[in-house]
Amino acid sequence: MSENVESLQQRAKAIRVDILRSTTEAGSGHPSSSMSAAEVVTALYFGGFMDYDPKNPHWPDRDRFILSKGHAAPVLYAAMAEAGYFPKEELMTLRKLGSPLEGHPNMVRLGGVEASTGSLGQGLSIGVGHALAARVDKKTYHTYVLTGDGELGQGQIWEAAASAAKYGLDNLTCIVDRNHFQQTGAAEEVLNMDPIDGKFTAFGWQTQVINGNDMHEVVTALKRAREVKGRPTCIVSLTHKGQGMLKLLEKLGDTNYHGKPVKPEDLDAAIAEVEAEAGV
């Protein structure tokens, strides 16, 4: 599936609305961390960058997407529902007893989820494993990993970065959702990892820095990543946490808004803001 930029923008809007509705219905979840990554996830699933089959989620030749920042599961679930992995109505079962839409992705319970994530700093290592496996199996699939900026200071991130460069994994793209916040505050204040692109460059990666809430820039960056030969690519995606409802968050006095669903009484205002921003 390959859509133009205008169509992708409309998809991103629909995904943001689904994120808001599902997390408010659940009464928990991470809408702000999900909404910052809406353009990237939308472009990957609908911009022609990934081959996949919702009816055959374990198809061996499928491209892989690993959501390393697993707490942003609502953006993954919304994209998967849009793509046809399961009916959209099931989004309203998020975090409910018996639902496969757990608070963090569970690859055992939901076909199409490539990795059970939530413990941060692990997804890039999993991506390196998939990329190496493709080479060993002589497959042409590409692996994408989406990390948060806060998780760059933990787990196996830099061991994975060094390994990916060592093996010249040009079938691996890491996208860092640089929304500048993590649970306990500003990412720079918790553990400053700047310059992020400079660090990946030093490890031997091809790097790009983009406005990750601009669909034109996201699509262009993903195209460039597929053209790189002999080394992996890191896209530092500069975003806003809660993109789409920033005015509401400012009004609420919480621009981080980590792990908080929008209250039912604020939901209509939040959706209206998303739709107005998307030009609907």
N, C-alpha and C positions, 0 to 999 in steps of 0.2 A: 504494500500500500504506500503510495506517495502522493501527498497533498501539497498544494501551494501554500505560501506563507499566510495568506489571508484565511484559508481554511484551517490551518494549524492554530492560528490565533483564536478562532472560534472554538476549536477543540479544547484549547487551554482554558478558555473561559468556562466551558461546560465542566471540565475536570475540577476547576476551582470551586464551582458551585457544589459539585458532588462531595468534595472534601469537606466543605462547610456543613452540608446537610448530614453527612454520615457521622462526623465527629460530634455534632450537636445532638443527634439522636442517641449516640453512644454515651454522651455525657462525659467523655474522656477522649484522649488522643492528642495528636500534634498537628493541628491545622496550619499553624504558621510555618513550621519546618517543611511541611508538604507543599505549601503554596509558593515558596521561594523557588522550588524546582519544577514548577508546572511546565514551563516552556521547554526545558531540556527533556523531560520525560515524554511530553507530547511529541516533540520532534523525533525522538528515537522510535516511538511506536507507530507514528503516522506519517513521518517525513520520508520514508523510503530507506531508512538507514538500517533497519532490522528486518530480516526474513523470519517469520514465525507462523505457526499454524495453531490457532486457538483450539481446534478440534483434535490436534495431535501435539500437545504441549511438550512431549519428550522427543519430538522429531530430531534425529541425530544431527542434522545439518543446520538447525536453527541458530540464529545469532543469540548471544547471551546478554542479559541485562541483570546486573547484581546491584541491588539497593543496599549499599553498605550502611548508610544511615537508616537503619531499619525502623526507627521510630517514626519516619516519614511514610510509613506503609500506606496511609490513605491516598497519597498521590499515585502509588503503584496500583492499588486496587481500582481506583477510578479509571486509570488508563487501561487496565486489563478488562474492565467491564465495557469500556468504549470499544475495545478491540474484539469483544465477543467471547472472552474466556468464560464468562458466567453472566447471568441476567443482571441488569443494572439495579433491579429491586433488591438484590442481595447485599448491595452496599449498606443498606440500612440495618444489616445484622452485624456490622462492625463491632468487635469486642464483646459480642453477646455469647452466652453459653451455647456451645455446640457449633458455632459458626466457624468456617475455615478462615474467615477474615480476622485473624488474631491481631493483637496490638502491635506485634512485630511479625514480619513475614515468616511463614512456616512452609517450607518446601514439601514437607510430607503431607500436609493437609490441603494444599492448594496447587494443582497442576499449573505450571507456567511460572511459578516462583523458582528461581534458580538457586537460591541459597537462603537458609534460615539465618536471619541477621538480627542484630539488636545489640550484641556485644560489639562496641565500636572498634574500628581499626583492624578488622578482619577481612573485609570484603575485597580489598585489593589483592591480598594473598590468594583468595579464592579465584579471582580473575586471572592472576598469573597462572594458576593451575589449569584453568580452562584454556587459556591461550597456548600453553605448552602442549596440552592434550590435543588441540587442533593440529598443531604441527606434527606430533607423533602419529596421529591418525590420518594425516594428509587430508585434512578438512579445510574448507575455506571460510568457516564461520568467524565472525568478529565478536569480541567480548567487550562490553562496556561496563564500567564500574562507576557508580555515583557515590561519592563520599561527602561528608560534611566538612567544614573547615575546622571545627573544634576537634574532630576525631583524628586530625593529622598528628596530634601530639601523643597518641596512644596506640596500643596494639602493635601490629606488624607492618605498619605503613611503609617505613623506610627500608626495611628488609625486603619487602615486596618491590619497592621502587628500584632498588639496586639489582634485584634478580631479573626484573623485566628488561632493564637496560642491558644487563649481561647477555641475555639470550636474544636481544634484538627483536622484541615482540611487537612487530608493527601491526599485529592483529589484536592489539589491546589499546583501549582508550579509557583513561581515567578522567572523570569530570568532577571537579571540586566545587561543591555548592557553597560559594563564599558569601554567606549571608551575615557574617560578622558577629553572630551571637551563638552561644551555647547555653546550656541549662543555667549555669551559675553566673552568667554575665557576658560581657564582650569577649569574643574569642582572643583578641589581642591582649587583653588584660589577664586572662586565665593562663595562657601560654602563647606568647607571640611567635608565630611561625613564619612571619614575613621575612623575605619575599618568597611566597609559595612557588611562583613560577621559577624563580631563581634556584630554588632547592631542587626542583624536578629537573631543571636544565643541567645543574651540576651532576646529577645522577646519570645524565645522558639521554633524557627524554626531549622530544620536540614539544614545545609549550606554546600555548596561546592564552591571552587574557581577553575576555569578552564581557559585554553586558548580557548576563544570562537571563534577563527578563525582556530582552529584545529578540523576537523570533527570527528576524533577518540575520542577526549576528550568530544566533545559535545554529541555524541551518548552515550558514557559511562555514562556521568552525568545524561542524561535524563532517562536512564535505572535505575540508582540508585534511582532517585527521585520517580519512580513508585513503588519501593520496600519499601519505608519508610512508617511506620504505626504510626498513632496517632498524627502526627504533620505535618505542611506544610513544603515544601522545598524551599529554595532560592538558586539559582545558580548564583554566581557572575561571569559573563562571560567577561574575560579580552580581549578586542578587540582593533583594530585600526580604527579610524574614516577614512573612505575612503579606507578600505582594498581592495586591488586589483589594486589601482592606486596611491599608495603612492609615487612612483618615480615621477609621473607627478605632484602631489601636492607639493612635495619638490621643483621641478623645478619651479612651479608657486609661491613658497614662501608662501604657506598658508596650513599648515597641519591641520587646523581646517576645513576650507572650508564649513562653515555652510550655508545652504540655497542657494548654488550656483550650477547651472547646469554647466556641462562641455560645453565650447563653441564649436560650430560646427566645427571649424578648429582644435580643439584638440580631437574630438570624436574618430577618428580612432586610434590615439595613445593610448587613454585610453583603448579602447577595446582590442587593441593588447597587452597592459600590463596585462589586466585581463586574456587573453587567455594564455599568456606566463607563468604567475604565476601558472595557473592551469595545466600547462604541456601539453597544446594542440598544 
